[in-house]
C-alpha cells in the first residue's frame, strides 16, 4: 500500500475497491496462502452445509409424511416417531457443529487478513508462519465482538418481527397495512446492512486497536460517520453478491436434480470460486475501508506505534492503551 494516510480519505466507492484489488494482486502469494489455509475450508463448509442440510431435511419431511399415514399406537408409528426424533437430533447436532466451525474459520480468516493488511501498511517484515502464529491470539477478542454484535442483531430482528406481527394482526388486508409492511421491510434491510458495516469494521478495530466488544462497536459506529453512504453501498453490494451466489448454488446445485450431473458440478465449481473470491475481497475491503474512515476523521495511525501493537501479538498479549494506537489527529 503506497498511499499516504492523508490520501486515503479521498478514496470513494470504486477507489476502495481498486485499492483492495491492488493490494491482493501485489501480495498475491501471502493472500493465496491465507485463502488456501483458512478461506477455502470456510467456503467449502458453507456450501457443504446447504447440500447436507437439504438431504437431512428431506429425510425429516419424508418420515413426517409416512408418519401422518400411520395409525397412532402401532409399531410402525412408534418406529417412525423414534426415527423422526433421531433425524431432528442429527440435524440439530450437525447445525451446532457447522456454526461452531464456521465461526472459528470466519474469525480466524478475519484476523489473518486484517493483520496482513496492517503489516503491509506499516512495512513490517512478516511471513505466512507469522500470520498463523498471531491469528489464534486475536481470536478471543474477535469472539467477544462477535457475541456483542450477534446480540444487537438478535434484538434488531426481534423488534422487527414484533412490529410486522402487530401490523399483520391490526391492519390485515388493508392498504395502510400493506404499505406499512413494505416500508418496515425496506427500513429493516437498510438497518441490517448498516449493522453489517458496524460489525465488520468493529472486527478490524478489535485487531488493530485496544478496543473490542461493545467499545469496538461504538468506535466502529463513530468511524462510519461521514462515510456512511460509501460504507453502506459497499456492504450492500457485497451482501447482494453473497445472496446471488447463495441462490445460484441452492437453485442449480442443491435443488437442481433435474439438470445433468456435469452441469450441476459445473455450477457448483463456479459458485465455489465466486464465493471464495468474495470472502477474500470482502475481508480486504473492510480493512481498507477502516483506513479510509480513520483518514477521513484525521485520526493519524502512526506506522511505528501500529507496528509495535502488531509486534505485541508475538509475545504475551497486553492490549495497548487507546493513545498508543490512535495517536494524535492531524489537520489538513
N, C-alpha and C positions, 0 to 999 in steps of 0.2 A: 504494500500500500504506500504509494509515493505521494499521496496528497497530505498537505499540512492540515492540522486540526482546524484552523480558521476557515479553510476552504470547504470542509465537509458540510458546513451549514447550507451551502448553496446547491447541494445535490437535491434534485427533485425526485419525482417518482421514477422516471426512467434512468436518471443518474444513479440512483441507489441500485437498481437492477444491473446497470452497466458495470458499476464498481464491484458488485458482488461477483458477477461472472468473470471479471478481470482477475480478481483475487483467486478464484477457483482454478482458472487456467494457468496463472502464473505459478501457483503452488499445487499443481495437479498431483504430484507424487504423494505428498502428505495427505491430501484430501482423498485420493484413491485408497490409501491405506486405511483411513478412518472409515470410508464408505464400506470397504470390504469387511472390516472387522466389526463395526457396530451398526451402520445404517442398512447394510444388506440383510443381516438377520432380522432387523426390525421390520423391514419391508416384507420379507418372506413370512414372518409370523403374522403380520397384519392381514395379508391376503389369504394365508392358510386358514385363519380364523373364519373368514367368510365362507370358505368351502366346507370346513369341518362342522361349523355351527349349523350350516344348512342341512348337512347329512344327519346330524343328531336330531335336529328339529323335525325333519321328515319322519324319522323313526317314531318320535313322540306323537306326531299327527296321525300316523298310521295306526299306532297302538290305541290311541284315543278313539279312532274311528271303529276299530274292531271291538273295543270295549262297549261302545254305545249299542252295538248289535248283539251283545251277550246278556244273558239273563243274570241279574244280581244273585249272589249266593252260590252260583255254580263254580266248579273247579276252574273252568276256562275264564270266568270273570275274575276270580281271585288271582289267577296266574297273570292275567293281563294287567290287573291293578298293581301287582308287585313289579311287573316289567316296566310299567309306566313310571312308577316311583323311582325305580333304578335308573331309567333313562333321564328323568329330570335331575337326579343327583349327579349323574355323569356330566350332563350339560352344565350344571352349576359349578362343579369342580373344575371342569375344563375352562370355564369363563374366569374363575378365580386365578388359575394358573396363567391363563393367557394375559389378563390385565396386569398381573404382577410382573411377568417377563416383559410385556410391552412398556410398562412404566420404567422399569430398570434400564432397558435399552434406550428408551427415549431420553431419559435424563442423562445417561452416560454419553449419548451422542451429542446432546446439547453442551455438556461440559467440555467434551473434546473439541468441538468446533469453535466454541467461544474462546477457549484457552488458546487454540491455534491462531485465531484471528488476532487476539491481543498480543501474542508473541510476535506475529508478523508486523503488527503496528509498531511495537516497541523496538523491533530489530534484534530481538533476542535470538541466540543460537539454541535451537531445540531440535529434537528428533521425535520420531513416532513413539519410541520407547518412553521418552519423557512425557509425552501426552498421555500414554496409558498409565503411567505412574501417578500423574496428577488427578486424572478423572475420578477414581474412587474417593479421593479426599474431598472433592467438591460435592459429591453426590448427596450427602446428608443435608447440606444447605439447600440444594435444589428440591429435595423431598419436602422440606418444611414449606418452601414457597409454593410448591405444587398443591399441598394439602390446604393451605390458606386459600389459594385460587379456586380449588375444587369446591370448597365450602361456599365461596362467593357465587360461583356459577350455579351451585345447587339451590341456593336461596333465590337467585335471579329466576331460575326455571320454575321453582315452586310458586313464586309470586305471579309469574306469567300464566301458569296453569290455573291458578285460583281466579285471576281476572277473566280469563277466557271461559271458565266454567260458569262464573256468575253471568257473563254475557249470554251464554247459551241458554241458561235457565230463565233469566229475566227478560231477554229480548229475542227469544227464539222465533225464527221465521219472520222477522221484521226488517225493514230496510235499514233502520238505525243499527240493529244488531249485526247485520252482515257487514256494513261499512265499518263499524267499531271493531269487529273481528279482524278485518284486514289491516286496519290502522295499527292495532296492537301487534299483529304479526309482523308488520313492516318495522315498527319500533323495536320489537324483540330481535329481529335479525341485525339491525344496526347496533343495538346494545351488545349483542353476543359477539359481533366482530370486534367491537371496542374492547370488551373484556378479553378477547383473544390477544389483542395488541398488548394490553396491560400485562397479561400472563407471560407472553414471550419476552417482552422487554424486562420484566421482573426476573426472569431466569438469567438473562445476561447480567443484570445488576447483582444477582446473588453470587455470580462467579467473579466479577471484576471489582466489586465494592464490598464494604464491610456489612452492608445491609442484606437481610434475607427475610423471608416470610412476609408479614404484614408491612414491615418497613420497606422491603423491596417493592411491594405492590404500590405503596404510597409514592416512592421515588419514581417508579415507572410512570405513574399517573401524571406526576409533575413534568417529567421529561417529554411526554407526548404533547403537552400544551404548546401551541404554535405550529405543530406539525401533525395535528390530529387528522386533517383531511388526507395528507400523504400516507400516514401510517395506516389509517382505516382502509384506504384504497389498496395499499399493498397487501394487507392481510385478507381483504375481501377477494382479491384476485387469487391469492394462494389457497384460500378456503374453497373458492369456486372450482379451481383446478383440481383440488383434492376430491371434492364430491363428484366431479365429472369422471375422474379416473375410477372412483369407487363404483359409480353407476356402470361404467363400461365393463369393469370386471364382473360385477354381480349379475348384470343383464346378459352378457355374452359368454361368460365362463361358468359362473356358478349355476345360473338358470338357462344356459344355452345348450341344453342337451339335444335340441333339435338340429344343431349345427354339426358339421363334420368334425371329427376329432382334431384334425390338423388345424382347422380354423379356431377351435377353442384354445388349443395350445398356443397358436399364434397371437390371439387376443390376450391370452394370459401373459405371454412374454412381453408384449407391448405395454400392458398395464403395469407389469413389474418394473420395467425400465423407466417408465414415466414417473411412477411413484417414488422410486429410488432417487431419481434426479430431483424431484420436487422436495423430498425430505432434506437432501443436502443443500439445495439452493435456499430453501426456507430458513434453515439454521444460519447460513452465512448472511442472508439478507437481514435477519433480525439483529444480528450483531453489528452490521454496517449501519442499520437504522439507529441503533443505540449511539454510535459515534456521531451520527448526523444530529441527533437530538441534543447530545452533550455540547456539540459545537454551536448549535442554534441558541442555546441558553448561555453561551460564553463560559461554560464550565471546562476550563482547560485541563485536559488529562496529561499530567507530566509523565513523559515516557519513562523517565528514570524511576519515579515512585511506583508507577504501574508495573514496571519490570520487577521492582523489589516485592511488590504484592504477589506477583506470579511466582517469584522465587521462594516466597514463604510457603507455598504449597509443597515444595520439595522437602521441607523439614516438617517438624511437628507444627501443624497449622495453628497460627494465632491471628485472628482477624485484626486487620489494621483499623485504626480509627478513621472516621469519615474524612478528616482533613488530610490524612496521609494519601488517600486515593483521589479524593475530589480536588484537592488543592484550590488555588485561588482562581477567581474568574478573570478572564482577560476582557479587554474592551476594544472594540473596533472603532 
